[in-house]
Amino acid sequence: MKSDSGDVLMEVKDGHYRIGAGSLRRIEFDYQGSILSQLKDSSLDEQPDLLELKRLIGSIKSMDLLSPPQMRERARSVEEVGPGGEGLSAFIDGMTDKERRELIDSLREVNPHLRDIETKSLRSGWKELKFKEKYEEELVTEAHHMNDGTLRLATIFALLARGDRILLFDEIENGINPEVMERLVQRMVESHRQVIVTTHSPMILNYLSDEVAERSVILLYKNRDGYTKSTRFFDLPDVKKKLTLLGPGEVFLDSDLREPMEIQES
């Protein structure tokens, strides 16, 4: 791991690690994921950039367990929506008028019949969520009877409108109709929040402009030694060439990433 100036911030190799220009130390503790998560902040005092990165990663809001049954449940006052979408009704109830208008405007772009989202306070502070739609007649539907896709979209758009943390969504396309995916992707691209999306879907890539795709799409893979590596997908020579003729998603489909020569490690 290096800084923008090329200085080594941290290195992990062959069961050892070192911080900055320090000496290699044997890893004598068990960990999963990043070794950085197991190091105490005090051990990084001489590496403020590394400490800032650790805290930044720790502040990521992960929404990888979105579950419509949890979104439908009534909730008391909450500061944040849970990783499964729990607390959605209370979260929306606590939004400012501006934030709620942004949420409703975003939903209306994919569902023009939507008129409003209402929250009702019940006994003991519980909040109930309802969706108001206009067809030939006005319909008010409780969250318990709302379809999964609308609930997922409501949660995502609410977080984009209100949250101030980095947002992480896993397999964002799950449970959402393909015809509304383009607007969802564009809403994320336009957001002033930092949004990370993990996906195996080439459809999502096709909704990105070539410029955004080149800058933003990161390929995660394992090398021959089993280490997880990353690279900008469209920096790969063959892939970059294909982007002049095909859309980003089509390039992904046309690239055989099982071929070792496709990825050139630095």
N, C-alpha and C positions, 0 to 999 in steps of 0.2 A: 504494500500500500504506500503510495507516494503522494507528496503534496504537489500543488500546481508548479512549484519551482523545481520539482524532480527529487527533492530530498525524501529519503526513506522515513516514513512515519512508523511503520510496523511491518515485520516480516515473520511469517510462520513457515517453517520448513523442516521436514524429517523429524517431527516430534519435538522441535525446539521453536522458540520465538524470541524476538528481540524488539525493543521499543527504541525508535530513533537510532542513534549511533551506538547504543549500548551493546553489550556482549550477548551472545545467544544463551538462552536459558532453557533447560529441559522442561517440557510441559508435564508436571507431576500431579495434575488434577483432571478429572473427567469434565467434559463439556460437550454440548451439542450446539450446532450452528456456529456462531462466531466466537472465537476466544475472547474478543473484545468485551463481550457481555459479562464475562466472569472476572474481569480485572477491576479492582477497586479504583475509584476516581483518584485517590491519593497517589496511586502508582503512575498516573499520567500527568502529574503536576508540571513536569518539564516538557510536556508535549500538548500545549493548549489546543492545537488544531485537532489532534486525535481525541482529546477529551470532549471537544465540541461535537465532533462526529459521533462519538458514543452517545452523548445526550440527545443529539438529533435523531439518531436511529431509535433510541428508547422512547421518543415522543411520537413515533408513527402510530396513527390510529388505524388498526387493522380491522377490516370488515370482511373477513374471509369466511364467516359462518352465517351469512344472511339467511334467516329462516322465517318465512311468512307466518307460521303459527305464533312465533314470538312477537312479530310486528303487530299482530292483531290484538294482543293482550292489552288490557287497561294497565296504566302505570301511574305511580306517584311521581312527584317532582324529581327530575334527573338533570345532571349537567351535560351528560353525553349519552348518545345511543350506544347500547352494548354491541359487542362484535356479532351477535346474531340478529340485531335489529330490535332487541328488547328495549322498552322505554320510549318507543317512537311517539306514542300519543302525548306523553309528558314533555318530550323534547320539542315537538311542534308547538305545544301549548306555551312553551317558554320563549318562542321566537318573537322578535320584534315585528312590527307591522311591515317594515321594509323587507325583512328576511322572509316572512310568510308570503308576501307578494311575489318575491323572486321564485320561491318554491312553486306557487300556483302558476305563474307564467311559464315556468319550465315544463310543468305537467300538461298545461294546455297546449303546448306545441306538439305533444304526442297524443293528446286526447282533447280535441276542441270542445267536447261536450262538458268538460269539467268547469264548474263555476266557482267552487270554493271548497276549502277544507276546514271543517269545524272541529273544535275540541270542547267537550262539555265536562265541567267539574262535577264529580259525584261525591258521595259521602266519604269521609276520611281522606280526602285529597286525591282520590283516584281520578284519572283523566280518561275520557272516552273519545275515540277518533271517528269522525264521519266524513264522507265524501258527498258533495252536492253536485249533481249533474243536471243538464238541461237537454231534454229531448222534446217530444211533443208536450210532455209534462215534466215538471221538476221532480227529480228523484234524489232522495237522501239515503245513502247506503252506509251502514255501520262497517267498521274495519273488518269485523268477523265475516262479512259476506263479500268483501272486496277481493278481486282476483289477485293472484300472487304477483304478477308482473307489475301492476299498479303500486302495490305495497313496496316492492323492491325499488321502483323508480322514485317513489315518495321518499324513501329512506336516503337514497343516493343524492337526490336533489336537495333534500333538507340539509345534509352534511355539507354539500357544496355551498349552500347559502349561508350557513351559520358557523361551521367549525373553523378553527384557526390552526389546526394541526395538519401535518402531512397525512394524506389519506391513502390507504392501500386496499384495493379491491381484488379479490381472487376470482378468476373465471367470471367476469362481469356479465357475460352473455347468458348465463344460466337463468332460465325462467323468464326471459324477456323476449318479446316478439321481435323477429328479425327486422320488421319494417320500422321499428322505432330505434333500432340500434344506432343508426347514423346520427340522429339528433343527440342521443346520449353521449356518443363519442365526441361530437363537436362541443357539447356543453362542458365536457371534461377538459378538452383542449383550450377552450375559452376561459376556463375558471382561473381566478387569480390565486387559487390554492395549488399547492404541489400535489399532484395526483399520480399514484403508481398503480398500474393495472397489470396483472399477470393473466396470460391467456394462451391457449393453443389454437385459437380461432383465426384463420386468415381473413375471415369476413371483417373483423374489427380493423385489421391493417388496411383494408381497402377503403375505409372511411377516413383515412389520414391522407393529407397532401404529401407529395413526395418530399417536400422540405421538412415537414414535421416528422415524417417517418425516418428520414436520414438522421435527424438530430436525436430522436427520442426512443427508437426501438432498440432494446438491448437483448441480445441472445444469451441465455444461460445454458451452459452445457458442462459435461464432465469430460476431462481429457483422458488420455490412456492410463494415467496413474490413479484415476478416480477422484481427482480434485475438481471442485466446482469452479468454473471460470466464466468470465463474461466478456463480451465484445459488442461493439455497435454492429448490428446485423448488416446494415447497408454499407459498412466499411469493408466488408469482404469483397475482394476484387470481382469475382464472378457475379455476385449478387448486385453489386453497384452497377455493373454493366447491364444487367437485365432490367434495372429500374428505368432505364431510358426507353424501354419498349413496353413494359408491363406495369400494372398497378402494384402497390406494395404487397397486398395479399396474394396476388398472382405470382409474384416473385417468390414468396414464401413457399407456395405450393410447388413451384418449379425447381426448388433447391433441395438436393439430397444431402442433408446434414449428417448422414451416417458416414459420408466419405471424409476420412481424416484430412485430406488435402484441402478440403473446403475451408477449414479454419486454420489460420496461421497465427500461432501464439507468439507473443513478443518475448 
